[in-house]
């Protein structure tokens, strides 16, 4: 037997789990992108985590035609304007299925380059001939292809057979982004359930600029705000400003929200659109940037409202570019109906609105205030992530105490930092009956008070007679 004599030290695992804080301000954006122009295209319907502009170009491609490719609008806004990261994109344009054949036709050549639309697919369907009756030229020998400036470029090589000519005969297939319809997006939203397994992250903002103007898509987005049945999120949706059914005035916006039945606590509805340097942005796109920016400035804690924070825009517009003029009283009316809008006032062009879409019908403060609603999501997401590792361990008092102590310590830290006005964790015997305990079920109640936004400041001005009287008496 070993002879042991002395003082020994052994390290044990900490009995209280450190919080696994949920990431916040991460958008899941669904729609179409020109993947035919991407160098490393992601499969259609597969969520992909993108951290910067160059990664987006490689995985999704890019086009300035945002009416066709809504994901390009979002990547431009989030990466180039707001400089926020990351984003989970889900492209639904399957170019293997969503394409059409373009019959052979002559195209002009300038500086030994012919240009096709960016929808052209540079695969084996691309056939380049000197003329309609000629023999097909060979890629890599007579010409090369690449995407540049919203076009597929065919460059004729100096060593090839067609160098220096002024036309060529070309047949190809082209992607059909119009095949990504509202119905396709509505079904494709199911892919948000795969984010954790494919990217390792769970987004908390669901975006579908262009498509979310459809009430059915907006409604389905709201149903997806409990990702994997566990993690809370918010759906950023837009009201339509196009056509006879579009809201072109603030009064019409109030009516359209009601008739579209956009009233869920998990929806944040926007109206109208924003312009910047001649580009048009859905307001939900820039709202995602504002939310991410505000969250980042608060150490990744979503306790502050996006309202009165700057958009990166120079105009408030409709989809056709028509300017929208909203004064302060009008913007307040829009906000008061649960619509996030924009206001150009003392501090410039800012986001204006503190309420989710359930306001004013829903009077529960945890539902209608954007920052309080998001804090409930974030705290819930964090305790799920933190204590998932505790599942299936023996249900003994020490384990329950560890869960409660760890959660209390974390919430006390948030209170001390000013992110909560107060919080406590309670285990109530009345909520934990013997039958549930025997089945391995416990219930722990969290009480917390995120601060509401400071919505109104009132100064009361009164003429003070005392100095006047003092000088005369």
C-alpha positions, -999 to 999 in steps of 0.1 A, spaced: 0 0 0 13 35 -9 24 55 22 8 90 20 21 117 44 15 154 38 -10 180 27 -27 173 -7 -47 196 -30 -73 184 -56 -92 207 -79 -130 200 -83 -154 212 -109 -172 245 -99 -206 237 -84 -222 268 -100 -223 269 -138 -210 300 -155 -236 315 -178 -235 306 -215 -247 340 -226 -269 339 -257 -257 359 -287 -279 388 -296 -287 409 -327 -280 381 -351 -303 381 -382 -316 352 -401 -322 365 -436 -341 345 -462 -347 351 -499 -327 351 -531 -292 359 -541 -273 355 -574 -255 323 -564 -246 317 -600 -220 344 -596 -206 331 -563 -172 315 -562 -181 291 -535 -219 290 -536 -239 276 -507 -266 250 -514 -301 263 -517 -320 263 -485 -289 258 -463 -284 284 -436 -248 298 -438 -230 319 -413 -214 349 -429 -191 373 -410 -181 399 -436 -186 413 -471 -160 390 -488 -175 359 -473 -209 370 -486 -196 376 -521 -180 341 -521 -211 322 -508 -239 343 -522 -227 364 -551 -238 400 -555 -260 421 -577 -273 457 -575 -307 445 -586 -322 443 -552 -357 439 -565 -346 404 -577 -320 397 -550 -332 408 -516 -302 392 -498 -279 416 -516 -298 445 -501 -293 431 -466 -256 422 -470 -249 457 -484 -267 474 -455 -254 452 -427 -218 448 -438 -211 479 -458 -232 506 -440 -237 494 -404 -205 472 -403 -222 446 -381 -215 409 -380 -224 380 -382 -255 372 -403 -271 338 -411 -283 339 -447 -306 313 -463 -307 315 -501 -337 298 -518 -327 303 -554 -319 268 -566 -303 275 -600 -304 238 -609 -342 239 -608 -350 276 -612 -337 284 -646 -348 288 -682 -330 283 -715 -320 312 -737 -318 303 -773 -286 310 -793 -283 346 -805 -256 369 -816 -240 392 -790 -217 421 -796 -180 421 -785 -162 452 -772 -125 450 -762 -126 413 -767 -154 410 -741 -191 400 -745 -215 406 -716 -245 386 -706 -270 393 -678 -259 383 -643 -287 357 -644 -266 338 -671 -252 306 -657 -216 297 -666 -220 260 -668 -220 235 -696 -252 250 -710 -231 280 -721 -223 274 -758 -201 301 -776 -197 299 -813 -181 322 -839 -215 323 -857 -248 304 -857 -234 278 -881 -199 277 -866 -182 251 -844 -184 257 -806 -154 275 -792 -135 259 -763 -135 274 -728 -100 277 -714 -86 278 -749 -106 303 -768 -123 322 -740 -128 324 -702 -158 336 -681 -162 355 -649 -188 377 -632 -181 414 -630 -203 445 -625 -237 427 -626 -228 408 -657 -214 374 -669 -183 384 -689 -170 362 -718 -135 372 -724 -119 360 -757 -82 351 -753 -55 364 -775 -43 328 -781 -78 317 -791 -96 314 -824 -120 343 -819 -98 370 -806 -104 404 -822 -139 397 -835 -169 420 -830 -196 394 -823 -203 358 -813 -232 335 -811 -241 325 -776 -267 301 -760 -271 296 -722 -293 290 -693 -303 318 -670 -314 317 -633 -350 328 -626 -350 346 -593 -386 354 -598 -393 317 -590 -385 325 -554 -421 336 -546 -438 344 -513 -450 308 -512 -414 295 -516 -402 318 -488 -431 308 -466 -420 271 -469 -383 280 -468 -387 296 -434 -387 261 -419 -349 261 -425 -344 284 -395 -347 252 -374 -314 240 -389 -294 271 -379 -280 256 -347 -269 223 -363 -254 240 -394 -239 272 -380 -236 267 -343 -256 298 -336 -292 306 -331 -303 339 -346 -327 362 -327 -339 384 -356 -359 369 -386 -358 390 -418 -372 386 -452 -371 420 -469 -394 423 -498 -412 391 -490 -423 401 -454 -447 426 -470 -470 397 -477 -492 392 -446 -490 354 -449 -452 354 -449 -452 379 -420 -475 356 -401 -454 326 -407 -423 345 -396 -440 351 -363 -447 314 -358 -409 307 -363 -400 330 -334 -396 300 -311 -367 284 -328 -363 247 -322 -392 252 -297 -367 267 -273 -351 300 -284 -370 333 -287 -366 356 -316 -383 386 -333 -397 389 -368 -388 422 -385 -415 428 -412 -425 456 -435 -458 470 -446 -464 471 -484 -461 505 -501 -466 492 -537 -497 492 -558 -533 498 -550 -531 478 -517 -499 495 -506 -499 521 -478 -487 554 -493 -497 577 -464 -494 572 -426 -532 569 -423 -532 540 -448 -504 524 -429 -525 523 -398 -553 506 -417 -530 482 -436 -515 469 -403 -550 462 -390 -564 445 -421 -532 425 -426 -537 411 -390 -501 420 -380 -505 421 -343 -481 395 -328 -458 403 -299 -430 387 -318 -434 409 -348 -418 443 -352 -435 460 -382 -420 488 -402 -433 516 -425 -424 530 -451 -389 525 -467 -356 543 -466 -333 558 -492 -296 564 -492 -275 577 -521 -301 566 -546 -305 531 -531 -337 519 -516 -338 499 -484 -367 481 -467 -369 496 -432 -367 462 -417 -332 458 -433 -319 489 -416 -337 482 -384 -317 450 -381 -286 471 -384 -297 495 -358 -306 467 -333 -273 450 -338 -255 484 -334 -273 492 -302 -269 457 -287 -232 458 -294 -228 492 -277 -244 476 -246 -221 446 -243 -245 424 -262 -274 430 -239 -307 440 -257 -321 462 -229 -321 495 -250 -347 505 -276 -337 511 -312 -359 542 -312 -342 576 -317 -311 559 -330 -298 568 -364 -306 550 -396 -279 552 -423 -303 569 -447 -309 603 -463 -346 600 -471 -379 584 -461 -396 570 -493 -421 547 -508 -411 517 -530 -413 539 -561 -390 565 -546 -417 590 -537 -406 610 -507 -426 606 -475 -429 636 -451 -437 627 -415 -438 654 -389 -434 647 -352 -471 644 -343 -477 621 -374 -448 599 -365 -462 596 -329 -495 585 -343 -478 558 -364 -457 546 -334 -488 547 -312 -503 520 -334 -474 496 -330 -455 506 -362 -418 514 -362 -412 543 -386 -386 570 -393 -384 607 -382 -363 635 -394 -361 659 -366 -337 675 -341 -311 648 -342 -314 639 -379 -331 609 -395 -337 583 -368 -357 552 -361 -389 561 -343 -409 535 -324 -407 515 -291 -435 490 -296 -439 456 -311 -468 449 -334 -491 438 -306 -495 474 -294 -519 490 -285 -543 460 -282 -519 440 -259 -514 459 -226 -488 436 -211 -456 456 -207 -433 426 -213 -450 420 -247 -454 455 -262 -421 472 -254 -394 461 -279 -364 462 -254 -384 445 -226 -397 418 -249 -362 412 -263 -348 410 -228 -372 383 -219 -362 364 -250 -325 369 -242 -327 358 -206 -347 328 -216 -323 319 -244 -294 322 -219 -308 300 -192 -316 273 -218 -280 274 -231 -265 275 -196 -284 247 -180 -288 224 -210 -257 206 -198 -276 198 -165 -303 178 -182 -304 141 -173 -281 145 -143 -295 131 -110 -322 153 -97 -308 160 -62 -310 191 -40 -274 200 -48 -281 202 -85 -312 223 -80 -293 247 -57 -266 250 -83 -291 260 -110 -307 286 -87 -275 300 -73 -258 303 -108 -289 320 -122 -292 344 -93 -256 354 -94 -259 362 -132 -291 381 -127 -276 401 -98 -247 410 -121 -272 424 -147 -290 443 -120 -257 458 -107 -248 468 -142 -281 486 -147 -295 463 -173 -322 452 -149 -339 471 -122 -342 440 -102 -344 402 -105 -347 371 -83 -350 333 -88 -376 314 -68 -383 277 -63 -419 274 -51 -431 241 -34 -466 248 -46 -454 247 -83 -434 215 -78 -458 188 -68 -446 153 -59 -460 137 -91 -439 160 -113 -408 156 -91 -411 118 -95 -411 123 -133 -380 145 -131 -398 178 -137 -389 210 -118 -402 245 -122 -381 276 -113 -396 310 -115 -376 340 -125 -388 375 -116 -371 403 -134 -376 440 -143 -360 453 -175 -362 491 -176 -388 506 -199 -376 533 -225 -378 569 -213 -406 579 -237 -416 613 -224 -399 641 -205 -421 669 -192 -407 703 -180 -431 725 -161 -423 762 -166 -436 786 -141 -430 823 -136 -414 828 -102 -425 860 -84 -401 857 -55 -371 873 -72 -393 900 -86 -408 908 -52 -374 907 -35 -361 935 -57 -390 957 -50 -396 952 -13 
